[in-house]
Structures are given as structure tokens and as C-alpha cells.
Amino acid sequence: MLKKNDIISLRIENLSSDGNGVGHHEGFAVFVPFSTVGDLLSVRIAKLQKSYAFGIAERVLEPSADRIPVDCPHFKQCGGCTFRHISYDAEKQAKRVFVKDALLRLGGIDINVEETLSSPNPDRYRNKVQFPVASGKNGLYAGLFSPRSHRVIPISDCLLQPAILNKIASRTCALLSSLGVTAYNEETGKGTLRHILLRQSDKTGEVMLCLVINADTLPCTEEFLKIRDEFPQISTIVLNINRSNTNVILGRDCRTLWGEGVLHDELCSVPVRLSPLSFLQVNSLGARTLYEKVREVADIHKDDTVLDLYCGTGTIGLSLASGCKKLIGVEVVGQAVDDARKNAEAMGYTHCEFICADAGAATAELLKRGEKIDLAITDPPRKGCGDELLSCLIEMDPTRIVMVSCNPATLARDLKYLFAHGYADDTAYPVDMFPRTPHVETCVLLSHKNPQTSPPS
């Protein structure tokens, strides 16, 4: 009988959706982090449940052909990467399996899942990073949380971010330490600096530096602004005020210390105006791949009215707007809606409307005013759309729905609901927006395939 601390030989057969390797021993499924399909491992059982166990690889007895040398000294310590030990081709194949398995197992949906579309850059692809800050023997340091904890691991050079963002974060900590600024302590609620948020424009290379602080002001502002002399890439410096006892990173109040307080970028010919609170896909080049796939499957017509739900700053909808009659964007974050309106204005569009509201409430209101929607696009957070919104969407009866999802599990749930109400699809397209992590985006086009269950026209 399998017991805790037993050492077993285990062949890894597949990967779970969180990136752990999975093998079987004496009827138990055994999950082992930082392993991959084909590995034969010597595994110590760390935790035992009724039908499954968690193990730690003590030794690699036979390495998988997918294994590669690890190129980051922080791998396994921080929670940033899951797949630095396997080839990129193997990672993409795993993500295709994640999508196919979720659709079939959770939604009962057996459709074709295409090969995962690559990110142009599997490393240094992030245009935004939010470093938590802690205090050490040499003062402040930035890093990333260790897995399943809030312990900050010092990171000198994270390979997911452009090198310049890592350098600015390190110098910010050193400068603020010299000025007597302390790190926020979650347990006591005391201390000033909580996070360092950095964004870089893919178009211009300019950088926004935002300090998230547990205070109303930064007392050493003039001295800190001298950081501009060291990094000419910095185009604006902003304070974000977060005095709440919460795990939420950003507060609602932003105050500009220097510059415009926003960053200007461009994505698929859409000018983007970004505040610290604005949402934009963190992988600019990967987002182009995703948006091109959305455009391809959406098949926009000149007389279409397009509804873009969870639109953020409007990038997906505005990238399609030149080909449609009307675009209606819906987003719950007010600052993002303001940015979307400015982005549309900068493009010279007068046929775009942006509504600041919950997606479900806005869809219900559009139904009341009799808006006829031809194409609906949904790009929800990880929790997905849910039955309430989907019910309104079904009543709205668009001929086509393009679903973009960052969570295969909630995508499966939402697709199951739509399939039961007359929509169908035959292909899903995984897109790798987050290389070296287990996360994957998926694009699906749905249209009415069963007239008997379609809503009446």
C-alpha cells in the first residue's frame, strides 16, 4: 500500500492543466511538478489522498526527449514559469491537449482542436509586469511570489520580461531604499511600497513606471524623479494609491508624478492609450496572432453590427471596426471605457459606441432597446461568461459568436450551454499568449447549426 515518503519509480504519461506531470502507481494518480511526458523518475510521495497523490522528483532515471536544459536560476523557486524544462514544441502540444481535454471532459464537446499557434517570442514577451516588493538585509527588493504563497523571491532578471523592465525595477528599489521608503507588510498593514508596475510600449519602447503605495503621497518625490536621468525610456511616472487590507494589487486612485500619466501603444493598427488600470494583452506580438485569428473566423461584413463584450480598451473590436456598420463595446472598468472612446476617436471612427457596465446588464439593456446584433465577441476573465449573460446573448440571437477564452474549463462550460441552445462549432484554435506557463488562449467561432433549437427570429 502506497504511503507518505515512499520512494517509487514513476513514468510520466501526461500533463495536468496546471502543468504537473501525471503517472500512475498501484491505482493512484501521482502528480509531480517540473516533470514531463516520457520521464522515468524516482519520486518521493509527499502527500496522499484517497485516489491520488502528490510527489517530488528525487532523480530523473530516464529523461524525456522533450526535456531541455533549464536557463533560469529562479526556476522552481518563483511562481512565474512552469515549462522552462521542456521544449517549446512540447509545451505547445501540451496546451493543445489541455484545450481538447477540457472541452471533452467538462463540456462533452468533441470537436477538432488545431495545433497551438506560437507566440512569436517565447521569452521576454510581456509588455507589463507587476513586481511585489519586500525588505531584505540590503533594503527593498522586487521579485515574484513563490508558488502558493506570498513570500517574495528576489528576481534579478526575469526572462518573461524585457531586460529594461527588470533593470528599472531593481534601480527603483535601490533608490527608494536610499530615501528611507519601506516595503508594505501584509501582516501589520504598515510600510509604504507594495508593488512596482511597469508597462512598455511595443511601438515606441517607452516605459510607464507606477509605484503602488500604502500612502497618499510619496514624500521623496523630487529625489525619486531623478531616476529619469538613468532611464530615458521612462516617459511617465505614476502613483497608485492602495491603502486597503487586500490582495488586490491596484487601488482605484492614480496620481501622475511626471509625464502624461498614460502610455501610448498600437496593436493591430489600433492606437492604444493605457493607464495603470487599463487592460491590454500582456503579449503584444501574441495578441496580433490572436486578433488575426479572430478576424479570420469572424468573417466581418459591411452591414454587420458587432457587439464586443469585455472589450477593455477596445482593441479587438476596433481592429475589426473598419469592416462593419456599427461597433458596440461593453466594459465594466470606467477608465478602460474612457480609453476605448479616445482610441476610437484617434482612429477617426464615428460608428463606435462604448458602454460602461457589467456585460450581462449591458446585454439586457441592448435587448430592451431592440439592438440587432450580427456578430458577438466575448473575451471574459477566467471565470467565463456564465449562464445569465449567455441567456441574454441567446435571446439577442446573433448569427455568429466568436468566443475568446483564457480558461479552457470555463470555455467548456459556456460552450456546452450555447451548444444546448442551437449553436455549434467544429474547430477550436489554441493560441499561446503565455509561453513558459500553463495558460492558453482559445478562439472559437459559433453559428446556428440546429434550426430547431435556435431562438425564433
C-alpha positions, 0 to 999 in steps of 0.5 A, spaced: 500 500 500 502 506 497 504 511 503 507 518 505 515 518 503 515 512 499 520 512 494 517 509 487 519 509 480 514 513 476 513 514 468 510 520 466 504 519 461 501 526 461 500 533 463 495 536 468 492 543 466 496 546 471 502 543 468 504 537 473 506 531 470 501 525 471 503 517 472 500 512 475 502 507 481 498 501 484 491 505 482 493 512 484 494 518 480 501 521 482 502 528 480 509 531 480 511 538 478 517 540 473 516 533 470 514 531 463 511 526 458 516 520 457 520 521 464 522 515 468 523 518 475 524 516 482 519 520 486 518 521 493 510 521 495 509 527 499 502 527 500 496 522 499 489 522 498 484 517 497 485 516 489 491 520 488 497 523 490 502 528 490 510 527 489 517 530 488 522 528 483 528 525 487 532 523 480 530 523 473 532 515 471 530 516 464 529 523 461 524 525 456 526 527 449 522 533 450 526 535 456 531 541 455 536 544 459 533 549 464 536 557 463 533 560 469 536 560 476 529 562 479 526 556 476 522 552 481 523 557 486 518 563 483 511 562 481 512 565 474 514 559 469 512 552 469 515 549 462 522 552 462 524 544 462 521 542 456 521 544 449 517 549 446 514 544 441 512 540 447 509 545 451 505 547 445 502 540 444 501 540 451 496 546 451 493 543 445 491 537 449 489 541 455 484 545 450 481 538 447 481 535 454 477 540 457 472 541 452 471 533 452 471 532 459 467 538 462 463 540 456 462 533 452 464 537 446 468 533 441 470 537 436 477 538 432 482 542 436 488 545 431 495 545 433 497 551 438 499 557 434 506 560 437 507 566 440 512 569 436 517 570 442 517 565 447 521 569 452 521 576 454 514 577 451 510 581 456 509 588 455 507 589 463 509 586 469 507 587 476 513 586 481 511 585 489 516 588 493 519 586 500 525 588 505 531 584 505 538 585 509 540 590 503 533 594 503 527 593 498 527 588 493 522 586 487 521 579 485 515 574 484 511 570 489 513 563 490 508 558 488 502 558 493 504 563 497 506 570 498 513 570 500 517 574 495 523 571 491 528 576 489 528 576 481 534 579 478 532 578 471 526 575 469 526 572 462 518 573 461 520 580 461 524 585 457 531 586 460 529 594 461 523 592 465 527 588 470 533 593 470 528 599 472 525 595 477 531 593 481 534 601 480 527 603 483 528 599 489 535 601 490 533 608 490 527 608 494 531 604 499 536 610 499 530 615 501 528 611 507 521 608 503 519 601 506 516 595 503 508 594 505 507 588 510 501 584 509 501 582 516 501 589 520 498 593 514 504 598 515 510 600 510 509 604 504 511 600 497 507 594 495 508 593 488 512 596 482 508 596 475 511 597 469 508 597 462 512 598 455 510 600 449 511 595 443 511 601 438 515 606 441 519 602 447 517 607 452 516 605 459 510 607 464 513 606 471 507 606 477 509 605 484 503 602 488 503 605 495 500 604 502 500 612 502 497 618 499 503 621 497 510 619 496 514 624 500 521 623 496 518 625 490 523 630 487 529 625 489 525 619 486 524 623 479 531 623 478 531 616 476 529 619 469 536 621 468 538 613 468 532 611 464 530 615 458 525 610 456 521 612 462 516 617 459 511 617 465 511 616 472 505 614 476 502 613 483 497 608 485 494 609 491 492 602 495 491 603 502 486 597 503 487 590 507 487 586 500 490 582 495 488 586 490 494 589 487 491 596 484 487 601 488 482 605 484 486 612 485 492 614 480 496 620 481 501 622 475 508 624 478 511 626 471 509 625 464 502 624 461 500 619 466 498 614 460 502 610 455 501 610 448 501 603 444 498 600 437 496 593 436 493 591 430 493 598 427 489 600 433 492 606 437 492 604 444 492 609 450 493 605 457 493 607 464 495 603 470 488 600 470 487 599 463 487 592 460 491 590 454 494 583 452 500 582 456 503 579 449 503 584 444 506 580 438 501 574 441 495 578 441 496 580 433 496 572 432 490 572 436 486 578 433 488 575 426 485 569 428 479 572 430 478 576 424 479 570 420 473 566 423 469 572 424 468 573 417 466 581 418 461 584 413 459 591 411 452 591 414 454 587 420 453 590 427 458 587 432 457 587 439 464 586 443 463 584 450 469 585 455 472 589 450 477 593 455 480 598 451 477 596 445 482 593 441 479 587 438 473 590 436 476 596 433 481 592 429 475 589 426 471 596 426 473 598 419 469 592 416 462 593 419 456 598 420 456 599 427 461 597 433 458 596 440 463 595 446 461 593 453 466 594 459 465 594 466 472 598 468 470 606 467 477 608 465 478 602 460 471 605 457 474 612 457 480 609 453 476 605 448 472 612 446 479 616 445 482 610 441 476 610 437 476 617 436 484 617 434 482 612 429 477 617 426 471 612 427 464 615 428 460 608 428 463 606 435 459 606 441 462 604 448 458 602 454 460 602 461 457 596 465 457 589 467 456 585 460 450 581 462 446 588 464 449 591 458 446 585 454 439 586 457 439 593 456 441 592 448 435 587 448 430 592 451 432 597 446 431 592 440 439 592 438 440 587 432 446 584 433 450 580 427 456 578 430 458 577 438 465 577 441 466 575 448 473 575 451 471 574 459 476 573 465 477 566 467 471 565 470 467 565 463 461 568 461 456 564 465 449 562 464 445 569 465 449 573 460 449 567 455 441 567 456 441 574 454 446 573 448 441 567 446 435 571 446 439 577 442 440 571 437 446 573 433 448 569 427 455 568 429 459 568 436 466 568 436 468 566 443 475 568 446 477 564 452 483 564 457 480 558 461 479 552 457 474 549 463 470 555 463 470 555 455 467 548 456 462 550 460 459 556 456 460 552 450 456 546 452 450 551 454 450 555 447 451 548 444 444 546 448 441 552 445 442 551 437 449 553 436 455 549 434 462 549 432 467 544 429 474 547 430 477 550 436 484 554 435 489 554 441 493 560 441 499 561 446 499 568 449 503 565 455 509 561 453 513 558 459 506 557 463 500 553 463 495 558 460 492 558 453 488 562 449 482 559 445 478 562 439 472 559 437 467 561 432 459 559 433 453 559 428 446 556 428 447 549 426 440 546 429 434 550 426 430 547 431 433 549 437 435 556 435 431 562 438 425 564 433 427 570 429 
